[in-house]
């Protein structure tokens, strides 16, 4: 497997994303503000993070399957 060499600005961007992720996780675990939750899942730690990730994957799969079937043509489309 070939290794990809990142440029300096790409390393800065990856570092920024790592910093934001670490800060977000630190706030989730160490800052305990008690908010009244209306639903039980709102009290589960990191629920909304996983909800967003899973929702994004579902949208991607849905778009690839449905839109891909509508847009793609047969291989011999131009030879008919």
PDB file of N, CA, C and O in Angstrom:
ATOM      1  N   UNK A   1       0.832  -1.176   0.000  1.00  0.00           N
ATOM      2  CA  UNK A   1       0.000   0.000   0.000  1.00  0.00           C
ATOM      3  C   UNK A   1       0.878   1.242   0.000  1.00  0.00           C
ATOM      4  O   UNK A   1       1.806   1.351   0.802  1.00  0.00           O
ATOM      5  N   UNK A   2       0.593   2.164  -0.884  1.00  0.00           N
ATOM      6  CA  UNK A   2       1.408   3.358  -1.025  1.00  0.00           C
ATOM      7  C   UNK A   2       1.005   4.404   0.014  1.00  0.00           C
ATOM      8  O   UNK A   2      -0.180   4.670   0.215  1.00  0.00           O
ATOM      9  N   UNK A   3       2.000   4.991   0.666  1.00  0.00           N
ATOM     10  CA  UNK A   3       1.741   6.035   1.661  1.00  0.00           C
ATOM     11  C   UNK A   3       1.539   7.366   0.965  1.00  0.00           C
ATOM     12  O   UNK A   3       2.229   7.697   0.000  1.00  0.00           O
ATOM     13  N   UNK A   4       0.579   8.121   1.473  1.00  0.00           N
ATOM     14  CA  UNK A   4       0.284   9.438   0.920  1.00  0.00           C
ATOM     15  C   UNK A   4       1.052  10.471   1.729  1.00  0.00           C
ATOM     16  O   UNK A   4       0.991  10.486   2.959  1.00  0.00           O
ATOM     17  N   UNK A   5       1.774  11.333   1.026  1.00  0.00           N
ATOM     18  CA  UNK A   5       2.539  12.377   1.698  1.00  0.00           C
ATOM     19  C   UNK A   5       1.687  13.641   1.756  1.00  0.00           C
ATOM     20  O   UNK A   5       1.269  14.166   0.724  1.00  0.00           O
ATOM     21  N   UNK A   6       1.436  14.122   2.971  1.00  0.00           N
ATOM     22  CA  UNK A   6       0.616  15.308   3.152  1.00  0.00           C
ATOM     23  C   UNK A   6       1.463  16.568   3.114  1.00  0.00           C
ATOM     24  O   UNK A   6       2.619  16.578   3.539  1.00  0.00           O
ATOM     25  N   UNK A   7       0.863  17.629   2.595  1.00  0.00           N
ATOM     26  CA  UNK A   7       1.527  18.926   2.578  1.00  0.00           C
ATOM     27  C   UNK A   7       1.382  19.589   3.937  1.00  0.00           C
ATOM     28  O   UNK A   7       0.637  19.123   4.798  1.00  0.00           O
ATOM     29  N   UNK A   8       2.109  20.685   4.112  1.00  0.00           N
ATOM     30  CA  UNK A   8       2.119  21.357   5.410  1.00  0.00           C
ATOM     31  C   UNK A   8       0.721  21.840   5.799  1.00  0.00           C
ATOM     32  O   UNK A   8       0.312  21.658   6.946  1.00  0.00           O
ATOM     33  N   UNK A   9      -0.016  22.447   4.880  1.00  0.00           N
ATOM     34  CA  UNK A   9      -1.344  22.952   5.219  1.00  0.00           C
ATOM     35  C   UNK A   9      -2.308  21.820   5.534  1.00  0.00           C
ATOM     36  O   UNK A   9      -3.240  22.006   6.317  1.00  0.00           O
ATOM     37  N   UNK A  10      -2.102  20.644   4.935  1.00  0.00           N
ATOM     38  CA  UNK A  10      -2.954  19.497   5.238  1.00  0.00           C
ATOM     39  C   UNK A  10      -2.695  19.000   6.655  1.00  0.00           C
ATOM     40  O   UNK A  10      -3.628  18.609   7.356  1.00  0.00           O
ATOM     41  N   UNK A  11      -1.422  19.013   7.084  1.00  0.00           N
ATOM     42  CA  UNK A  11      -1.106  18.630   8.459  1.00  0.00           C
ATOM     43  C   UNK A  11      -1.713  19.615   9.446  1.00  0.00           C
ATOM     44  O   UNK A  11      -2.190  19.225  10.511  1.00  0.00           O
ATOM     45  N   UNK A  12      -1.692  20.893   9.087  1.00  0.00           N
ATOM     46  CA  UNK A  12      -2.301  21.908   9.955  1.00  0.00           C
ATOM     47  C   UNK A  12      -3.802  21.651  10.070  1.00  0.00           C
ATOM     48  O   UNK A  12      -4.365  21.744  11.161  1.00  0.00           O
ATOM     49  N   UNK A  13      -4.448  21.332   8.963  1.00  0.00           N
ATOM     50  CA  UNK A  13      -5.875  21.049   8.974  1.00  0.00           C
ATOM     51  C   UNK A  13      -6.203  19.802   9.798  1.00  0.00           C
ATOM     52  O   UNK A  13      -7.161  19.802  10.571  1.00  0.00           O
ATOM     53  N   UNK A  14      -5.412  18.743   9.633  1.00  0.00           N
ATOM     54  CA  UNK A  14      -5.614  17.513  10.421  1.00  0.00           C
ATOM     55  C   UNK A  14      -5.414  17.803  11.904  1.00  0.00           C
ATOM     56  O   UNK A  14      -6.177  17.315  12.737  1.00  0.00           O
ATOM     57  N   UNK A  15      -4.401  18.589  12.239  1.00  0.00           N
ATOM     58  CA  UNK A  15      -4.180  18.968  13.634  1.00  0.00           C
ATOM     59  C   UNK A  15      -5.330  19.776  14.195  1.00  0.00           C
ATOM     60  O   UNK A  15      -5.730  19.576  15.342  1.00  0.00           O
ATOM     61  N   UNK A  16      -5.875  20.700  13.387  1.00  0.00           N
ATOM     62  CA  UNK A  16      -7.026  21.489  13.814  1.00  0.00           C
ATOM     63  C   UNK A  16      -8.234  20.598  14.082  1.00  0.00           C
ATOM     64  O   UNK A  16      -8.922  20.770  15.088  1.00  0.00           O
ATOM     65  N   UNK A  17      -8.494  19.642  13.181  1.00  0.00           N
ATOM     66  CA  UNK A  17      -9.605  18.720  13.384  1.00  0.00           C
ATOM     67  C   UNK A  17      -9.411  17.877  14.635  1.00  0.00           C
ATOM     68  O   UNK A  17     -10.368  17.632  15.369  1.00  0.00           O
ATOM     69  N   UNK A  18      -8.181  17.430  14.889  1.00  0.00           N
ATOM     70  CA  UNK A  18      -7.899  16.652  16.094  1.00  0.00           C
ATOM     71  C   UNK A  18      -8.121  17.491  17.347  1.00  0.00           C
ATOM     72  O   UNK A  18      -8.659  17.001  18.340  1.00  0.00           O
ATOM     73  N   UNK A  19      -7.710  18.742  17.301  1.00  0.00           N
ATOM     74  CA  UNK A  19      -7.896  19.641  18.440  1.00  0.00           C
ATOM     75  C   UNK A  19      -9.372  19.893  18.716  1.00  0.00           C
ATOM     76  O   UNK A  19      -9.801  19.864  19.870  1.00  0.00           O
ATOM     77  N   UNK A  20     -10.147  20.139  17.674  1.00  0.00           N
ATOM     78  CA  UNK A  20     -11.587  20.361  17.845  1.00  0.00           C
ATOM     79  C   UNK A  20     -12.272  19.102  18.370  1.00  0.00           C
ATOM     80  O   UNK A  20     -13.150  19.184  19.230  1.00  0.00           O
ATOM     81  N   UNK A  21     -11.875  17.941  17.858  1.00  0.00           N
ATOM     82  CA  UNK A  21     -12.450  16.684  18.332  1.00  0.00           C
ATOM     83  C   UNK A  21     -12.124  16.450  19.798  1.00  0.00           C
ATOM     84  O   UNK A  21     -13.002  16.068  20.571  1.00  0.00           O
ATOM     85  N   UNK A  22     -10.872  16.673  20.192  1.00  0.00           N
ATOM     86  CA  UNK A  22     -10.477  16.490  21.584  1.00  0.00           C
ATOM     87  C   UNK A  22     -11.211  17.464  22.498  1.00  0.00           C
ATOM     88  O   UNK A  22     -11.628  17.092  23.594  1.00  0.00           O
ATOM     89  N   UNK A  23     -11.370  18.698  22.057  1.00  0.00           N
ATOM     90  CA  UNK A  23     -12.093  19.685  22.864  1.00  0.00           C
ATOM     91  C   UNK A  23     -13.560  19.296  23.014  1.00  0.00           C
ATOM     92  O   UNK A  23     -14.137  19.434  24.093  1.00  0.00           O
ATOM     93  N   UNK A  24     -14.157  18.815  21.939  1.00  0.00           N
ATOM     94  CA  UNK A  24     -15.559  18.399  21.984  1.00  0.00           C
ATOM     95  C   UNK A  24     -15.758  17.229  22.947  1.00  0.00           C
ATOM     96  O   UNK A  24     -16.710  17.212  23.728  1.00  0.00           O
ATOM     97  N   UNK A  25     -14.854  16.255  22.883  1.00  0.00           N
ATOM     98  CA  UNK A  25     -14.960  15.109  23.795  1.00  0.00           C
ATOM     99  C   UNK A  25     -14.713  15.528  25.240  1.00  0.00           C
ATOM    100  O   UNK A  25     -15.373  15.021  26.147  1.00  0.00           O
ATOM    101  N   UNK A  26     -13.779  16.442  25.470  1.00  0.00           N
ATOM    102  CA  UNK A  26     -13.514  16.923  26.826  1.00  0.00           C
ATOM    103  C   UNK A  26     -14.736  17.633  27.392  1.00  0.00           C
ATOM    104  O   UNK A  26     -15.078  17.446  28.560  1.00  0.00           O
ATOM    105  N   UNK A  27     -15.387  18.436  26.581  1.00  0.00           N
ATOM    106  CA  UNK A  27     -16.601  19.124  27.048  1.00  0.00           C
ATOM    107  C   UNK A  27     -17.695  18.113  27.346  1.00  0.00           C
ATOM    108  O   UNK A  27     -18.417  18.260  28.331  1.00  0.00           O
ATOM    109  N   UNK A  28     -17.828  17.091  26.512  1.00  0.00           N
ATOM    110  CA  UNK A  28     -18.852  16.074  26.738  1.00  0.00           C
ATOM    111  C   UNK A  28     -18.654  15.351  28.074  1.00  0.00           C
ATOM    112  O   UNK A  28     -19.625  15.069  28.776  1.00  0.00           O
ATOM    113  N   UNK A  29     -17.423  15.055  28.418  1.00  0.00           N
ATOM    114  CA  UNK A  29     -17.170  14.245  29.603  1.00  0.00           C
ATOM    115  C   UNK A  29     -16.936  15.049  30.870  1.00  0.00           C
ATOM    116  O   UNK A  29     -17.283  14.584  31.956  1.00  0.00           O
ATOM    117  N   UNK A  30     -16.358  16.241  30.767  1.00  0.00           N
ATOM    118  CA  UNK A  30     -15.942  16.949  31.978  1.00  0.00           C
ATOM    119  C   UNK A  30     -16.822  18.131  32.354  1.00  0.00           C
ATOM    120  O   UNK A  30     -16.829  18.536  33.517  1.00  0.00           O
ATOM    121  N   UNK A  31     -17.553  18.687  31.422  1.00  0.00           N
ATOM    122  CA  UNK A  31     -18.443  19.800  31.746  1.00  0.00           C
ATOM    123  C   UNK A  31     -19.829  19.213  31.967  1.00  0.00           C
ATOM    124  O   UNK A  31     -20.472  18.734  31.033  1.00  0.00           O
ATOM    125  N   UNK A  32     -20.269  19.257  33.193  1.00  0.00           N
ATOM    126  CA  UNK A  32     -21.549  18.644  33.543  1.00  0.00           C
ATOM    127  C   UNK A  32     -22.580  19.727  33.857  1.00  0.00           C
ATOM    128  O   UNK A  32     -22.795  20.078  35.017  1.00  0.00           O
ATOM    129  N   UNK A  33     -23.201  20.241  32.824  1.00  0.00           N
ATOM    130  CA  UNK A  33     -24.311  21.151  33.025  1.00  0.00           C
ATOM    131  C   UNK A  33     -25.571  20.307  32.994  1.00  0.00           C
ATOM    132  O   UNK A  33     -25.768  19.499  32.087  1.00  0.00           O
ATOM    133  N   UNK A  34     -26.399  20.495  33.964  1.00  0.00           N
ATOM    134  CA  UNK A  34     -27.610  19.687  34.044  1.00  0.00           C
ATOM    135  C   UNK A  34     -28.743  20.405  33.326  1.00  0.00           C
ATOM    136  O   UNK A  34     -29.284  21.400  33.809  1.00  0.00           O
ATOM    137  N   UNK A  35     -29.078  19.880  32.178  1.00  0.00           N
ATOM    138  CA  UNK A  35     -30.186  20.408  31.410  1.00  0.00           C
ATOM    139  C   UNK A  35     -31.350  19.445  31.556  1.00  0.00           C
ATOM    140  O   UNK A  35     -31.168  18.233  31.675  1.00  0.00           O
ATOM    141  N   UNK A  36     -32.527  19.999  31.545  1.00  0.00           N
ATOM    142  CA  UNK A  36     -33.705  19.146  31.600  1.00  0.00           C
ATOM    143  C   UNK A  36     -33.863  18.479  30.246  1.00  0.00           C
ATOM    144  O   UNK A  36     -33.963  19.161  29.226  1.00  0.00           O
ATOM    145  N   UNK A  37     -33.885  17.180  30.226  1.00  0.00           N
ATOM    146  CA  UNK A  37     -34.040  16.452  28.968  1.00  0.00           C
ATOM    147  C   UNK A  37     -35.494  16.049  28.803  1.00  0.00           C
ATOM    148  O   UNK A  37     -36.153  15.624  29.752  1.00  0.00           O
ATOM    149  N   UNK A  38     -35.972  16.192  27.590  1.00  0.00           N
ATOM    150  CA  UNK A  38     -37.362  15.845  27.311  1.00  0.00           C
ATOM    151  C   UNK A  38     -37.505  14.389  26.894  1.00  0.00           C
ATOM    152  O   UNK A  38     -38.577  13.802  27.033  1.00  0.00           O
ATOM    153  N   UNK A  39     -36.429  13.809  26.385  1.00  0.00           N
ATOM    154  CA  UNK A  39     -36.439  12.421  25.951  1.00  0.00           C
ATOM    155  C   UNK A  39     -35.264  11.703  26.588  1.00  0.00           C
ATOM    156  O   UNK A  39     -34.267  12.338  26.932  1.00  0.00           O
ATOM    157  N   UNK A  40     -35.363  10.392  26.751  1.00  0.00           N
ATOM    158  CA  UNK A  40     -34.314   9.648  27.441  1.00  0.00           C
ATOM    159  C   UNK A  40     -33.002   9.654  26.677  1.00  0.00           C
ATOM    160  O   UNK A  40     -31.932   9.639  27.286  1.00  0.00           O
ATOM    161  N   UNK A  41     -33.069   9.676  25.338  1.00  0.00           N
ATOM    162  CA  UNK A  41     -31.831   9.620  24.550  1.00  0.00           C
ATOM    163  C   UNK A  41     -31.037  10.913  24.610  1.00  0.00           C
ATOM    164  O   UNK A  41     -29.849  10.921  24.287  1.00  0.00           O
ATOM    165  N   UNK A  42     -31.660  11.988  25.012  1.00  0.00           N
ATOM    166  CA  UNK A  42     -30.926  13.246  25.133  1.00  0.00           C
ATOM    167  C   UNK A  42     -29.927  13.215  26.290  1.00  0.00           C
ATOM    168  O   UNK A  42     -28.993  14.016  26.322  1.00  0.00           O
ATOM    169  N   UNK A  43     -30.117  12.303  27.236  1.00  0.00           N
ATOM    170  CA  UNK A  43     -29.205  12.187  28.370  1.00  0.00           C
ATOM    171  C   UNK A  43     -28.059  11.221  28.148  1.00  0.00           C
ATOM    172  O   UNK A  43     -27.169  11.121  28.993  1.00  0.00           O
ATOM    173  N   UNK A  44     -28.057  10.513  27.041  1.00  0.00           N
ATOM    174  CA  UNK A  44     -26.998   9.544  26.751  1.00  0.00           C
ATOM    175  C   UNK A  44     -25.767  10.303  26.266  1.00  0.00           C
ATOM    176  O   UNK A  44     -25.862  11.078  25.315  1.00  0.00           O
ATOM    177  N   UNK A  45     -24.601  10.094  26.907  1.00  0.00           N
ATOM    178  CA  UNK A  45     -23.386  10.792  26.465  1.00  0.00           C
ATOM    179  C   UNK A  45     -23.017  10.407  25.026  1.00  0.00           C
ATOM    180  O   UNK A  45     -23.085   9.236  24.653  1.00  0.00           O
ATOM    181  N   UNK A  46     -22.634  11.383  24.242  1.00  0.00           N
ATOM    182  CA  UNK A  46     -22.185  11.234  22.850  1.00  0.00           C
ATOM    183  C   UNK A  46     -23.278  10.737  21.909  1.00  0.00           C
ATOM    184  O   UNK A  46     -22.978  10.328  20.788  1.00  0.00           O
ATOM    185  N   UNK A  47     -24.538  10.762  22.339  1.00  0.00           N
ATOM    186  CA  UNK A  47     -25.624  10.274  21.481  1.00  0.00           C
ATOM    187  C   UNK A  47     -25.709  11.067  20.188  1.00  0.00           C
ATOM    188  O   UNK A  47     -25.815  10.486  19.108  1.00  0.00           O
ATOM    189  N   UNK A  48     -25.665  12.384  20.289  1.00  0.00           N
ATOM    190  CA  UNK A  48     -25.865  13.214  19.106  1.00  0.00           C
ATOM    191  C   UNK A  48     -24.698  13.114  18.127  1.00  0.00           C
ATOM    192  O   UNK A  48     -24.884  13.307  16.925  1.00  0.00           O
ATOM    193  N   UNK A  49     -23.511  12.819  18.621  1.00  0.00           N
ATOM    194  CA  UNK A  49     -22.368  12.612  17.727  1.00  0.00           C
ATOM    195  C   UNK A  49     -22.590  11.364  16.874  1.00  0.00           C
ATOM    196  O   UNK A  49     -22.434  11.396  15.653  1.00  0.00           O
ATOM    197  N   UNK A  50     -22.958  10.256  17.540  1.00  0.00           N
ATOM    198  CA  UNK A  50     -23.194   9.013  16.803  1.00  0.00           C
ATOM    199  C   UNK A  50     -24.433   9.114  15.920  1.00  0.00           C
ATOM    200  O   UNK A  50     -24.468   8.544  14.829  1.00  0.00           O
ATOM    201  N   UNK A  51     -25.439   9.829  16.382  1.00  0.00           N
ATOM    202  CA  UNK A  51     -26.640  10.046  15.576  1.00  0.00           C
ATOM    203  C   UNK A  51     -26.289  10.766  14.271  1.00  0.00           C
ATOM    204  O   UNK A  51     -26.793  10.405  13.208  1.00  0.00           O
ATOM    205  N   UNK A  52     -25.438  11.772  14.350  1.00  0.00           N
ATOM    206  CA  UNK A  52     -25.022  12.502  13.161  1.00  0.00           C
ATOM    207  C   UNK A  52     -24.201  11.656  12.213  1.00  0.00           C
ATOM    208  O   UNK A  52     -24.391  11.717  10.998  1.00  0.00           O
ATOM    209  N   UNK A  53     -23.279  10.859  12.763  1.00  0.00           N
ATOM    210  CA  UNK A  53     -22.439  10.004  11.913  1.00  0.00           C
ATOM    211  C   UNK A  53     -23.284   8.957  11.202  1.00  0.00           C
ATOM    212  O   UNK A  53     -23.143   8.758   9.995  1.00  0.00           O
ATOM    213  N   UNK A  54     -24.162   8.286  11.945  1.00  0.00           N
ATOM    214  CA  UNK A  54     -25.006   7.250  11.348  1.00  0.00           C
ATOM    215  C   UNK A  54     -25.971   7.865  10.342  1.00  0.00           C
ATOM    216  O   UNK A  54     -26.205   7.292   9.278  1.00  0.00           O
ATOM    217  N   UNK A  55     -26.533   9.025  10.669  1.00  0.00           N
ATOM    218  CA  UNK A  55     -27.424   9.705   9.735  1.00  0.00           C
ATOM    219  C   UNK A  55     -26.722  10.086   8.441  1.00  0.00           C
ATOM    220  O   UNK A  55     -27.297   9.963   7.359  1.00  0.00           O
ATOM    221  N   UNK A  56     -25.484  10.549   8.547  1.00  0.00           N
ATOM    222  CA  UNK A  56     -24.725  10.906   7.349  1.00  0.00           C
ATOM    223  C   UNK A  56     -24.466   9.683   6.483  1.00  0.00           C
ATOM    224  O   UNK A  56     -24.591   9.754   5.260  1.00  0.00           O
ATOM    225  N   UNK A  57     -24.105   8.558   7.103  1.00  0.00           N
ATOM    226  CA  UNK A  57     -23.872   7.335   6.338  1.00  0.00           C
ATOM    227  C   UNK A  57     -25.145   6.864   5.644  1.00  0.00           C
ATOM    228  O   UNK A  57     -25.093   6.411   4.500  1.00  0.00           O
ATOM    229  N   UNK A  58     -26.290   6.965   6.324  1.00  0.00           N
ATOM    230  CA  UNK A  58     -27.555   6.564   5.708  1.00  0.00           C
ATOM    231  C   UNK A  58     -27.866   7.452   4.503  1.00  0.00           C
ATOM    232  O   UNK A  58     -28.297   6.956   3.462  1.00  0.00           O
ATOM    233  N   UNK A  59     -27.650   8.757   4.638  1.00  0.00           N
ATOM    234  CA  UNK A  59     -27.889   9.659   3.511  1.00  0.00           C
ATOM    235  C   UNK A  59     -26.968   9.360   2.333  1.00  0.00           C
ATOM    236  O   UNK A  59     -27.400   9.412   1.181  1.00  0.00           O
ATOM    237  N   UNK A  60     -25.715   9.052   2.608  1.00  0.00           N
ATOM    238  CA  UNK A  60     -24.766   8.730   1.545  1.00  0.00           C
ATOM    239  C   UNK A  60     -25.176   7.460   0.814  1.00  0.00           C
ATOM    240  O   UNK A  60     -25.187   7.423  -0.416  1.00  0.00           O
ATOM    241  N   UNK A  61     -25.513   6.422   1.567  1.00  0.00           N
ATOM    242  CA  UNK A  61     -25.918   5.153   0.951  1.00  0.00           C
ATOM    243  C   UNK A  61     -27.202   5.338   0.156  1.00  0.00           C
ATOM    244  O   UNK A  61     -27.322   4.829  -0.958  1.00  0.00           O
ATOM    245  N   UNK A  62     -28.161   6.062   0.722  1.00  0.00           N
ATOM    246  CA  UNK A  62     -29.417   6.322   0.026  1.00  0.00           C
ATOM    247  C   UNK A  62     -29.173   7.070  -1.280  1.00  0.00           C
ATOM    248  O   UNK A  62     -29.737   6.721  -2.317  1.00  0.00           O
ATOM    249  N   UNK A  63     -28.352   8.076  -1.229  1.00  0.00           N
ATOM    250  CA  UNK A  63     -28.078   8.867  -2.423  1.00  0.00           C
ATOM    251  C   UNK A  63     -27.376   8.030  -3.490  1.00  0.00           C
ATOM    252  O   UNK A  63     -27.697   8.142  -4.673  1.00  0.00           O
ATOM    253  N   UNK A  64     -26.421   7.192  -3.080  1.00  0.00           N
ATOM    254  CA  UNK A  64     -25.697   6.376  -4.064  1.00  0.00           C
ATOM    255  C   UNK A  64     -26.618   5.354  -4.718  1.00  0.00           C
ATOM    256  O   UNK A  64     -26.525   5.124  -5.924  1.00  0.00           O
ATOM    257  N   UNK A  65     -27.497   4.742  -3.948  1.00  0.00           N
ATOM    258  CA  UNK A  65     -28.370   3.702  -4.494  1.00  0.00           C
ATOM    259  C   UNK A  65     -29.500   4.288  -5.336  1.00  0.00           C
ATOM    260  O   UNK A  65     -29.720   3.844  -6.462  1.00  0.00           O
ATOM    261  N   UNK A  66     -30.209   5.263  -4.814  1.00  0.00           N
ATOM    262  CA  UNK A  66     -31.377   5.804  -5.511  1.00  0.00           C
ATOM    263  C   UNK A  66     -30.969   6.725  -6.658  1.00  0.00           C
ATOM    264  O   UNK A  66     -31.390   6.521  -7.796  1.00  0.00           O
ATOM    265  N   UNK A  67     -30.164   7.720  -6.369  1.00  0.00           N
ATOM    266  CA  UNK A  67     -29.773   8.677  -7.400  1.00  0.00           C
ATOM    267  C   UNK A  67     -28.876   8.004  -8.431  1.00  0.00           C
ATOM    268  O   UNK A  67     -28.976   8.294  -9.623  1.00  0.00           O
ATOM    269  N   UNK A  68     -28.012   7.120  -7.988  1.00  0.00           N
ATOM    270  CA  UNK A  68     -27.146   6.407  -8.920  1.00  0.00           C
ATOM    271  C   UNK A  68     -27.939   5.591  -9.924  1.00  0.00           C
ATOM    272  O   UNK A  68     -27.585   5.534 -11.101  1.00  0.00           O
ATOM    273  N   UNK A  69     -29.011   4.961  -9.463  1.00  0.00           N
ATOM    274  CA  UNK A  69     -29.847   4.175 -10.367  1.00  0.00           C
ATOM    275  C   UNK A  69     -30.574   5.064 -11.371  1.00  0.00           C
ATOM    276  O   UNK A  69     -30.839   4.633 -12.493  1.00  0.00           O
ATOM    277  N   UNK A  70     -30.893   6.276 -10.992  1.00  0.00           N
ATOM    278  CA  UNK A  70     -31.591   7.186 -11.898  1.00  0.00           C
ATOM    279  C   UNK A  70     -30.652   7.849 -12.898  1.00  0.00           C
ATOM    280  O   UNK A  70     -31.064   8.146 -14.020  1.00  0.00           O
ATOM    281  N   UNK A  71     -29.413   8.083 -12.521  1.00  0.00           N
ATOM    282  CA  UNK A  71     -28.492   8.857 -13.345  1.00  0.00           C
ATOM    283  C   UNK A  71     -27.656   7.980 -14.263  1.00  0.00           C
ATOM    284  O   UNK A  71     -27.420   8.357 -15.411  1.00  0.00           O
ATOM    285  N   UNK A  72     -27.206   6.836 -13.801  1.00  0.00           N
ATOM    286  CA  UNK A  72     -26.305   6.004 -14.587  1.00  0.00           C
ATOM    287  C   UNK A  72     -26.993   5.413 -15.813  1.00  0.00           C
ATOM    288  O   UNK A  72     -28.167   5.046 -15.771  1.00  0.00           O
ATOM    289  N   UNK A  73     -26.254   5.331 -16.880  1.00  0.00           N
ATOM    290  CA  UNK A  73     -26.737   4.742 -18.137  1.00  0.00           C
ATOM    291  C   UNK A  73     -26.084   3.379 -18.329  1.00  0.00           C
ATOM    292  O   UNK A  73     -25.093   3.053 -17.675  1.00  0.00           O
ATOM    293  N   UNK A  74     -26.645   2.602 -19.219  1.00  0.00           N
ATOM    294  CA  UNK A  74     -26.046   1.310 -19.541  1.00  0.00           C
ATOM    295  C   UNK A  74     -24.687   1.532 -20.204  1.00  0.00           C
ATOM    296  O   UNK A  74     -24.412   2.609 -20.733  1.00  0.00           O
ATOM    297  N   UNK A  75     -23.849   0.509 -20.168  1.00  0.00           N
ATOM    298  CA  UNK A  75     -22.496   0.639 -20.728  1.00  0.00           C
ATOM    299  C   UNK A  75     -22.531   0.897 -22.225  1.00  0.00           C
ATOM    300  O   UNK A  75     -21.707   1.658 -22.733  1.00  0.00           O
ATOM    301  N   UNK A  76     -23.459   0.286 -22.939  1.00  0.00           N
ATOM    302  CA  UNK A  76     -23.507   0.452 -24.392  1.00  0.00           C
ATOM    303  C   UNK A  76     -24.532   1.515 -24.807  1.00  0.00           C
ATOM    304  O   UNK A  76     -25.144   1.405 -25.869  1.00  0.00           O
ATOM    305  N   UNK A  77     -24.713   2.514 -23.993  1.00  0.00           N
ATOM    306  CA  UNK A  77     -25.711   3.560 -24.252  1.00  0.00           C
ATOM    307  C   UNK A  77     -25.458   4.285 -25.578  1.00  0.00           C
ATOM    308  O   UNK A  77     -26.402   4.552 -26.321  1.00  0.00           O
ATOM    309  N   UNK A  78     -24.214   4.599 -25.878  1.00  0.00           N
ATOM    310  CA  UNK A  78     -23.902   5.355 -27.079  1.00  0.00           C
ATOM    311  C   UNK A  78     -23.776   4.468 -28.325  1.00  0.00           C
ATOM    312  O   UNK A  78     -23.679   4.992 -29.435  1.00  0.00           O
ATOM    313  N   UNK A  79     -23.774   3.165 -28.170  1.00  0.00           N
ATOM    314  CA  UNK A  79     -23.604   2.267 -29.305  1.00  0.00           C
ATOM    315  C   UNK A  79     -24.937   1.739 -29.833  1.00  0.00           C
ATOM    316  O   UNK A  79     -24.948   0.918 -30.749  1.00  0.00           O
ATOM    317  N   UNK A  80     -26.022   2.179 -29.293  1.00  0.00           N
ATOM    318  CA  UNK A  80     -27.323   1.678 -29.750  1.00  0.00           C
ATOM    319  C   UNK A  80     -27.782   2.369 -30.997  1.00  0.00           C
ATOM    320  O   UNK A  80     -28.859   2.065 -31.512  1.00  0.00           O
TER     321      UNK A  80
END
